[in-house]
Amino acid sequence: KQDKLYQKHERIYDAFSRFDGNHDGTISKEEFLTTIDGLNVGMDRMTAERLVGEIDLNSDGVINYYEFVNALEHSGMEGLQ
């Protein structure tokens, strides 16, 4: 069971790292938008910008790791279970 938990957290951290382009420990709005564009998920810019605002719980303009994990857990992302 610990192996599954470790693997889940490793996948989440890997995903966070992909978004955190400059590796400063936070995801800026531009980093988020650039990564979303590169993933070709079909999300328009306005929707992506709104999503950044929803994920950024403390409204400091960036997404930290806690906020990223929180967003994934509340989105029901089955692939990370």
WOPELIN-V924576 format. One record per residue. RES is the residue in three letters. OMEGA is omega in degrees with one decimal (* if undefined). BURIAL is + if it has 24 or more other C-alpha atoms within 12 Angstrom, else -. Layout:
BEGIN
res=RES omega=OMEGA burial=BURIAL
res=RES omega=OMEGA burial=BURIAL
END
This chain:
BEGIN
res=LYS omega=178.3 burial=-
res=GLN omega=178.2 burial=-
res=ASP omega=178.7 burial=-
res=LYS omega=179.1 burial=-
res=LEU omega=178.5 burial=-
res=TYR omega=-179.6 burial=-
res=GLN omega=178.4 burial=-
res=LYS omega=-179.2 burial=-
res=HIS omega=177.4 burial=-
res=GLU omega=178.4 burial=-
res=ARG omega=178.9 burial=-
res=ILE omega=179.7 burial=+
res=TYR omega=176.9 burial=+
res=ASP omega=179.1 burial=-
res=ALA omega=178.5 burial=+
res=PHE omega=-178.9 burial=+
res=SER omega=177.7 burial=+
res=ARG omega=179.3 burial=+
res=PHE omega=-176.6 burial=+
res=ASP omega=-173.0 burial=+
res=GLY omega=-178.5 burial=-
res=ASN omega=175.3 burial=-
res=HIS omega=177.9 burial=-
res=ASP omega=178.4 burial=-
res=GLY omega=175.9 burial=-
res=THR omega=178.3 burial=+
res=ILE omega=177.3 burial=+
res=SER omega=177.4 burial=+
res=LYS omega=-179.7 burial=+
res=GLU omega=177.1 burial=-
res=GLU omega=179.5 burial=+
res=PHE omega=-177.8 burial=+
res=LEU omega=179.3 burial=+
res=THR omega=-179.2 burial=-
res=THR omega=178.1 burial=+
res=ILE omega=177.9 burial=+
res=ASP omega=-178.4 burial=-
res=GLY omega=-179.9 burial=-
res=LEU omega=-179.7 burial=-
res=ASN omega=-179.9 burial=-
res=VAL omega=177.0 burial=-
res=GLY omega=178.8 burial=-
res=MET omega=178.6 burial=-
res=ASP omega=-173.7 burial=-
res=ARG omega=-178.7 burial=-
res=MET omega=178.3 burial=-
res=THR omega=179.5 burial=-
res=ALA omega=178.3 burial=-
res=GLU omega=178.3 burial=+
res=ARG omega=178.8 burial=-
res=LEU omega=176.8 burial=+
res=VAL omega=179.6 burial=+
res=GLY omega=179.2 burial=+
res=GLU omega=-178.7 burial=+
res=ILE omega=-177.5 burial=+
res=ASP omega=-172.1 burial=+
res=LEU omega=-177.8 burial=-
res=ASN omega=174.9 burial=-
res=SER omega=178.5 burial=-
res=ASP omega=175.4 burial=-
res=GLY omega=177.1 burial=-
res=VAL omega=177.4 burial=+
res=ILE omega=176.6 burial=+
res=ASN omega=-175.8 burial=+
res=TYR omega=179.4 burial=+
res=TYR omega=-179.2 burial=-
res=GLU omega=179.4 burial=+
res=PHE omega=179.4 burial=+
res=VAL omega=179.7 burial=+
res=ASN omega=-179.7 burial=-
res=ALA omega=179.5 burial=+
res=LEU omega=-178.5 burial=+
res=GLU omega=179.7 burial=-
res=HIS omega=179.0 burial=-
res=SER omega=-177.8 burial=-
res=GLY omega=-179.0 burial=-
res=MET omega=-175.4 burial=-
res=GLU omega=-177.1 burial=-
res=GLY omega=-178.7 burial=-
res=LEU omega=-178.9 burial=-
res=GLN omega=* burial=-
END
